């Protein structure tokens, strides 16, 4: 097979970043679409109670998988830097260590997710009428957690060497499979919410298999050779040092969202369903945020490895400006179309009212969310993952929870929960702006060999 060059260290900065970010955008678009289809089918066929069960499980799923995604991002920074420096030895070792770590984490998540489901959902204050469906959905989902972890790890490897197109193709196929299985398992076989979870993990298994088929056939140093998958201790320490802060950040922010979800649960099933529908819609606002945050981390890492600080600075400016503008455009659309969008998930007026109110409280502040996430991507690419971890844990977790807890005692209205998001996004924007302005571009770890 002919070797392919996916380097982001040469050519036009805007063009290179857009061509790299566009497949990530489309990947996340299809992922959001099939997540939305899950909720649409569940809400319209099984009703509001089932939609509430699926929605309440989402925060918990993000909590347990957030750590894995953070580790993937950390490993991706190391892979991108070695790729930019053309250090094939380091590249080979970090790739195989990443895969070994993914296998281990996937096995642990399966056990933890299945065993602890009922107790965790009770800690979240899940209502008794929603709890049985939530337990079923969560347990079925985590039986397939290994596939979810392996796809994320494999996609991270490919994206880190500049190949964002292959994960996109695999995710598009998985999305179509998921839609067909949803309609069949829920609408024809009548498997309930468990069918929605089963459709998701089966489609994820397909995307993971295709991803590693691509990696297994690659002749380059980043290709995966299963017999060589093992823990390389120096690389494992490096992956942990780079990835654990991102993983802790993702998990603890998700934990904060679980606590927020517990507060939403106290307002009843209609609030759970309405806010759950909004969260599906909000996922579309994350598309420009996620694609540019990932693109910036990879772009910055490759160019740090290649010793190109000029391109690092150009990429930082372009990525922050473009992502913030796109996120705000999406937010304006959601603000204007909120009743129609929420109404697609449920016909119940109370459910729609909750979702619309949350949409119109948060949507016009998505530019702040984009700036924060993309700044975090830049800092990770510069090898400073502790900074975004500290900022997000302090503000998005600590301050947000304290604000909600205290304000709900004074004003016991769900609107208080909604306002916590734009307030904390604004504060992190200020902190990240200062951090990025004062960030130092490190020297490449290895001299680039042309």
Secondary structure, DSSP 8 states (H G I E B T S, - for coil): --------SSS-HHHHHHHHHHHHHHHHHHHHHHHHHHHHHIIIII-HHHHHHHHHHHHHHHHHHHHHHHHHHHHHHHHHHHHHHT-HHHHHHHHHHHHHHHHHHHHHHHHHHHHHHHHHHHHTT--HHHHHHHHHHHHHHHHTHHHHHHHHHHHHHHHHTT--HHHHHHHHHHHHHHHHHHIIIIIIS--THHHHHHHHHHHHHHHHHHHHHHHHH--STTS--GGG----HHHHHHHHHHHHHHHHHHHHHHHHHHHHHHHHHTT-HHHHHHHHHHHHHHHHHHHHHHHHHHHHHHHHHHHHHTT-HHHHHHHHHHHHHHHHHHHHHHHHHHHHHHHHHHHTT---HHHHHHHHHHHHHHGGGHHHHHHHHHHHHHHHHTT-HHHHHHHHIIIIIIIHHHHHHHHHHHS-STHHHHHHHHHHHHHHHHHHHHHHHT------SS----
